[in-house]
Amino acid sequence: MKILAIDTSCDETSVAITEGRRVIVNVIYSQILLHKKWGGVVPSLAKRAHEEKIDLVIEEAIKKFEIRNSKFENSIDFIAVTQGPGLAVALEVGIKKAKELAVKYNKKLIAVNHMEGHIYSSFVQNSQGSPKTNFSFPYLSLLVSGGHTELVVFKNHLDYEVIGETIDDAAGEALDKAAKMLGLGYPGGPVIERLASEVGNIDEYKFPRPMLRSNNLNFSFSGLKTSFYYRLMKMEEIEKTKKLKKLVSSFQEAVFDTLIKKTEKAMTQTKINNLVIGGGVVANLRLRKLLRNLAKKYQGQVLFPSLKYLTGDNAAMIGVVAYYKAEKKLFVKDIETLDRIPRMKLNS
């Protein structure tokens, strides 16, 4: 079963061709340099860039596929596309193109939730079928990206229960905004990680850990961001420069400590010790170490995606989810009515 998948949920144009869990081809055009000077994603620019590049990315994916395989139109079984959540004007570009391809090649269309993709990203295999990670349900999934922070019980294939989510800013968004306050550029997360590592990930400033005393498993990072802002306002510029690494390290520790403690609380409540992690923030080595320690504490297993499948818009993981949807014949019933859902929920 071969699937061509498209993901344009934010600032990367991604097209993949998958077979089961194996990724045969994966092509991504990143817009990071385009948005860098604005300090964040500009929707109108993102849409235009998707429109300009999507045909080229699809053509490149097909060309790479046909080098080692038969003719594309004779080999592909289905077309898949991210329906949401994401940036509305970006999602619509991918959906429009997926509809065109489904009609052109007379293929059934599969709509995928972007967050499903992140949940399955740890199980994505390369073209040779590695890693050979088997499913052992249930899992507790922590999803950490620029737009989302969620705790999800992954009960079985395509069966999820969201047990915690952010009520305001996502963890990745908070890191980017903290970096922006300091003029560190966009995206800010990787810069913060590098600077924090240079001082040993210390926590000198002890910023608040929001909602740790709440009875639920939800997250909130807006108060932490505000606390960081007021701390900066009280500091002279020369002091900010001198204390920069300790400031960002303390902020990162506050974000990650909140994630770890909420995840641990979810583990004790659900009695699930095996973790599946997804989302771009998980590329951070400090967070990975903390999650490994947490899983070890409860004698559980923690699965991370390959770094190449951690980007925000990643069609490879969308293609893998689509495989399991195709097995259950979960196709789009009316292609013409398929529309973007920017705030799409899991199981919706």
C-alpha positions as CSV (number, residue, x, y, z in Angstrom):
1,M,0.0,0.0,0.0
2,K,1.8,3.2,-1.2
3,I,0.5,6.6,-0.2
4,L,1.5,10.1,-1.3
5,A,1.1,12.4,1.7
6,I,1.1,16.2,1.8
7,D,1.5,18.4,4.9
8,T,1.4,22.2,4.7
9,S,0.2,22.9,8.3
10,C,2.5,25.8,8.9
11,D,5.8,26.9,7.5
12,E,7.2,23.9,5.6
13,T,5.9,22.4,2.4
14,S,6.3,18.6,2.8
15,V,5.5,15.7,0.5
16,A,6.3,12.0,1.2
17,I,5.6,8.7,-0.4
18,T,5.2,5.9,2.2
19,E,4.5,2.2,2.2
20,G,3.1,1.0,5.5
21,R,5.4,2.5,8.1
22,R,8.3,2.8,5.6
23,V,9.2,6.2,4.1
24,I,10.3,5.7,0.5
25,V,10.6,9.5,-0.3
26,N,10.4,12.5,1.9
27,V,10.9,16.0,0.5
28,I,10.6,19.2,2.6
29,Y,10.9,22.9,1.7
30,S,11.5,25.0,4.8
31,Q,10.4,28.6,5.1
32,I,12.4,29.4,8.2
33,L,14.7,31.9,6.4
34,L,11.6,33.6,4.9
35,H,10.1,34.2,8.4
36,K,13.3,34.7,10.3
37,K,13.5,38.5,9.8
38,W,9.9,38.9,11.1
39,G,10.5,37.0,14.3
40,G,7.8,34.4,13.6
41,V,5.5,33.0,10.9
42,V,3.7,35.5,8.8
43,P,0.5,33.8,7.5
44,S,0.3,35.6,4.1
45,L,4.0,34.9,3.4
46,A,3.5,31.3,4.4
47,K,0.6,30.8,2.1
48,R,2.4,32.4,-0.9
49,A,5.5,30.2,-0.3
50,H,3.4,27.0,-0.1
51,E,1.6,28.0,-3.4
52,E,5.0,28.7,-5.1
53,K,6.7,25.5,-3.9
54,I,4.1,22.8,-3.6
55,D,4.2,21.7,-7.3
56,L,8.0,21.6,-7.3
57,V,8.1,19.6,-4.1
58,I,5.6,17.1,-5.4
59,E,7.5,16.8,-8.7
60,E,10.7,16.2,-6.8
61,A,9.1,13.5,-4.6
62,I,7.7,11.7,-7.7
63,K,11.0,12.0,-9.5
64,K,12.9,10.4,-6.6
65,F,10.2,7.7,-6.3
66,E,10.4,6.7,-10.0
67,I,14.2,6.3,-9.9
68,R,13.9,3.1,-8.0
69,N,10.2,2.2,-8.5
70,S,7.7,1.9,-11.2
71,K,5.6,4.7,-12.7
72,F,4.1,6.9,-10.0
73,E,0.5,6.8,-11.3
74,N,0.6,3.0,-11.5
75,S,2.0,2.5,-8.0
76,I,0.3,5.0,-5.7
77,D,-2.8,3.6,-4.0
78,F,-4.1,6.7,-2.0
79,I,-3.5,10.4,-1.5
80,A,-3.3,11.7,2.1
81,V,-3.3,15.3,3.5
82,T,-3.2,17.1,6.8
83,Q,-6.6,18.6,7.5
84,G,-5.7,20.3,10.7
85,P,-4.8,21.7,13.2
86,G,-2.5,24.4,11.8
87,L,-2.4,27.7,10.1
88,A,-5.6,28.0,8.1
89,V,-4.2,29.7,5.0
90,A,-1.4,27.1,4.9
91,L,-3.6,24.1,5.4
92,E,-5.8,25.1,2.5
93,V,-2.9,25.0,0.0
94,G,-2.1,21.4,0.8
95,I,-5.8,20.3,0.8
96,K,-6.4,22.0,-2.5
97,K,-3.5,20.2,-4.1
98,A,-4.4,16.8,-2.6
99,K,-7.9,17.1,-4.0
100,E,-6.4,17.9,-7.5
101,L,-4.2,14.8,-7.3
102,A,-7.0,12.5,-6.0
103,V,-9.1,13.5,-9.0
104,K,-6.3,13.5,-11.5
105,Y,-5.2,10.0,-10.6
106,N,-8.6,8.7,-9.5
107,K,-7.4,7.8,-6.0
108,K,-9.2,7.9,-2.7
109,L,-8.3,10.7,-0.3
110,I,-7.4,10.3,3.4
111,A,-7.6,13.2,5.8
112,V,-5.2,13.1,8.7
113,N,-5.0,15.1,12.0
114,H,-1.5,16.7,12.3
115,M,-1.3,15.7,16.0
116,E,-1.9,12.0,15.0
117,G,1.1,12.3,12.9
118,H,3.2,13.5,15.8
119,I,1.9,10.5,17.9
120,Y,2.9,8.1,15.2
121,S,6.2,9.8,14.3
122,S,8.1,7.6,16.8
123,F,7.1,4.5,14.7
124,V,8.1,5.9,11.3
125,Q,10.7,3.7,9.6
126,N,13.2,4.4,6.9
127,S,13.1,2.8,3.5
128,Q,14.8,-0.3,4.8
129,G,12.2,-0.8,7.6
130,S,14.3,0.4,10.5
131,P,13.9,0.9,13.4
132,K,11.8,-2.2,13.9
133,T,9.8,-0.9,16.8
134,N,6.7,-2.9,17.5
135,F,3.5,-1.4,19.0
136,S,2.8,-2.3,22.6
137,F,-0.4,-0.5,23.6
138,P,-1.3,1.5,25.6
139,Y,1.1,4.5,25.6
140,L,1.1,7.9,27.2
141,S,2.0,10.4,24.5
142,L,3.5,13.8,25.2
143,L,3.2,16.2,22.3
144,V,5.4,19.4,22.5
145,S,5.6,21.8,19.6
146,G,5.4,25.5,18.8
147,G,1.6,25.4,18.6
148,H,0.6,22.5,20.9
149,T,1.3,20.9,24.2
150,E,-0.8,17.8,25.0
151,L,-0.9,14.6,27.0
152,V,-2.7,11.9,25.2
153,V,-3.5,8.3,26.0
154,F,-2.7,6.3,22.9
155,K,-5.0,3.3,23.5
156,N,-4.7,1.5,20.1
157,H,-4.4,2.4,16.5
158,L,-6.3,5.6,15.8
159,D,-7.8,5.5,19.3
160,Y,-6.8,8.5,21.5
161,E,-7.9,10.3,24.6
162,V,-6.6,13.8,25.3
163,I,-6.2,14.0,29.1
164,G,-4.2,17.3,29.2
165,E,-3.5,20.3,27.0
166,T,-2.4,23.9,27.2
167,I,-5.0,26.5,28.0
168,D,-2.9,29.3,26.5
169,D,0.6,29.3,25.0
170,A,2.3,26.1,24.0
171,A,5.7,25.2,25.4
172,G,7.5,25.8,22.1
173,E,5.7,29.1,21.7
174,A,6.8,30.2,25.2
175,L,10.5,29.4,24.4
176,D,10.3,31.3,21.1
177,K,8.7,34.3,22.8
178,A,11.3,34.4,25.5
179,A,14.0,34.3,22.9
180,K,12.3,37.1,21.0
181,M,12.3,39.3,24.2
182,L,16.1,38.9,24.3
183,G,16.5,39.5,20.6
184,L,17.9,36.0,20.0
185,G,16.1,35.5,16.6
186,Y,13.6,33.0,15.3
187,P,13.2,30.1,15.9
188,G,14.3,30.8,19.5
189,G,14.2,27.3,21.0
190,P,17.4,26.0,19.5
191,V,19.3,29.2,20.5
192,I,18.0,28.9,24.1
193,E,19.1,25.2,24.2
194,R,22.6,26.0,23.1
195,L,23.0,28.9,25.5
196,A,21.6,26.9,28.4
197,S,23.9,24.0,27.8
198,E,26.9,26.3,28.0
199,V,26.1,27.0,31.7
200,G,25.1,23.4,32.5
201,N,21.3,23.9,32.4
202,I,21.2,25.7,35.7
203,D,18.1,27.1,37.4
204,E,19.3,30.2,39.1
205,Y,16.3,32.4,38.7
206,K,13.6,29.9,39.8
207,F,10.8,31.0,37.5
208,P,7.3,29.7,38.4
209,R,6.0,26.3,37.4
210,P,2.4,27.0,36.3
211,M,-0.5,24.8,37.2
212,L,1.5,22.1,39.0
213,R,-0.9,22.3,42.0
214,S,-4.0,22.0,39.8
215,N,-6.1,18.9,40.0
216,N,-6.1,18.4,36.2
217,L,-3.3,17.7,33.7
218,N,-3.6,20.9,31.7
219,F,-0.7,23.2,31.0
220,S,-0.3,27.0,31.0
221,F,2.8,28.9,30.0
222,S,1.5,32.5,29.6
223,G,2.1,33.3,33.3
224,L,5.7,32.0,33.1
225,K,6.3,34.1,30.0
226,T,4.9,37.2,31.9
227,S,7.2,36.5,34.9
228,F,10.2,36.3,32.5
229,Y,9.2,39.6,30.9
230,Y,8.9,41.4,34.3
231,R,12.3,40.0,35.4
232,L,13.9,41.5,32.2
233,M,12.2,44.8,32.8
234,K,13.9,45.1,36.2
235,M,17.4,44.4,34.7
236,E,19.8,46.9,33.2
237,E,20.9,46.0,29.6
238,I,24.5,45.3,30.7
239,E,23.1,42.9,33.4
240,K,20.9,41.1,30.8
241,T,23.9,40.6,28.6
242,K,26.1,39.3,31.5
243,K,23.3,37.0,32.8
244,L,21.9,36.0,29.4
245,K,22.8,32.3,29.6
246,K,21.6,31.9,33.1
247,L,18.3,33.6,32.3
248,V,17.5,31.5,29.3
249,S,18.7,28.3,31.1
250,S,16.4,29.1,34.1
251,F,13.4,29.8,31.7
252,Q,14.0,26.5,29.8
253,E,14.3,24.6,33.1
254,A,10.9,26.0,34.2
255,V,9.2,25.0,31.0
256,F,10.7,21.5,31.0
257,D,10.2,20.9,34.7
258,T,6.5,21.7,34.2
259,L,6.3,19.2,31.3
260,I,8.1,16.5,33.3
261,K,6.0,16.9,36.4
262,K,2.7,17.0,34.6
263,T,3.8,13.9,32.6
264,E,4.7,12.1,35.8
265,K,1.4,13.0,37.3
266,A,-0.3,11.5,34.2
267,M,1.7,8.3,34.5
268,T,0.7,7.8,38.1
269,Q,-3.0,8.5,37.3
270,T,-3.2,6.3,34.2
271,K,-0.8,3.6,35.4
272,I,0.9,3.8,31.9
273,N,4.7,3.7,32.1
274,N,5.5,3.7,28.3
275,L,5.9,7.1,26.7
276,V,5.7,8.2,23.1
277,I,7.0,11.6,22.5
278,G,6.4,13.9,19.5
279,G,6.7,17.5,18.3
280,G,9.5,19.8,17.3
281,V,10.6,20.8,20.9
282,V,11.5,17.2,21.5
283,A,14.7,17.8,19.4
284,N,16.0,19.5,22.5
285,L,18.6,17.1,24.1
286,R,18.0,18.4,27.6
287,L,14.3,17.5,27.4
288,R,15.1,14.1,26.0
289,K,17.4,13.4,28.9
290,L,14.7,14.4,31.4
291,L,12.1,12.2,29.7
292,R,14.5,9.2,29.7
293,N,15.1,9.7,33.4
294,L,11.4,9.9,34.0
295,A,10.7,6.6,32.1
296,K,13.6,4.9,33.9
297,K,12.2,6.0,37.3
298,Y,9.0,4.1,36.5
299,Q,10.7,1.2,34.6
300,G,9.0,2.2,31.4
301,Q,10.1,2.8,27.8
302,V,10.3,6.1,26.1
303,L,10.1,6.4,22.3
304,F,11.4,9.4,20.3
305,P,11.1,10.1,16.6
306,S,14.1,10.3,14.4
307,L,15.2,13.9,14.3
308,K,14.3,14.2,10.6
309,Y,10.6,13.5,11.6
310,L,10.4,16.2,14.3
311,T,9.8,19.1,12.0
312,G,6.5,20.9,12.2
313,D,5.2,20.0,8.8
314,N,6.2,16.4,8.1
315,A,4.4,14.4,5.4
316,A,6.2,11.2,6.3
317,M,4.3,10.8,9.6
318,I,1.1,11.8,7.9
319,G,1.6,9.0,5.4
320,V,2.1,6.5,8.2
321,V,-1.2,7.5,9.9
322,A,-2.9,7.3,6.5
323,Y,-1.8,3.7,6.2
324,Y,-3.7,2.7,9.3
325,K,-6.7,4.8,8.2
326,A,-6.7,3.1,4.8
327,E,-6.7,-0.3,6.6
328,K,-9.9,0.7,8.3
329,K,-11.3,2.3,5.0
330,L,-11.5,5.7,6.6
331,F,-11.5,7.7,3.4
332,V,-12.9,11.1,2.6
333,K,-16.5,10.5,1.5
334,D,-16.9,13.7,-0.5
335,I,-13.7,15.2,-1.8
336,E,-15.3,18.4,-2.8
337,T,-16.5,19.2,0.7
338,L,-13.2,18.4,2.5
339,D,-12.1,21.6,4.2
340,R,-9.4,22.8,6.6
341,I,-10.0,22.6,10.3
342,P,-7.4,25.0,11.9
343,R,-8.3,23.9,15.5
344,M,-8.9,20.3,14.7
345,K,-9.1,18.0,17.8
346,L,-7.9,14.4,18.0
347,N,-10.7,11.9,17.2
348,S,-12.7,14.6,15.5
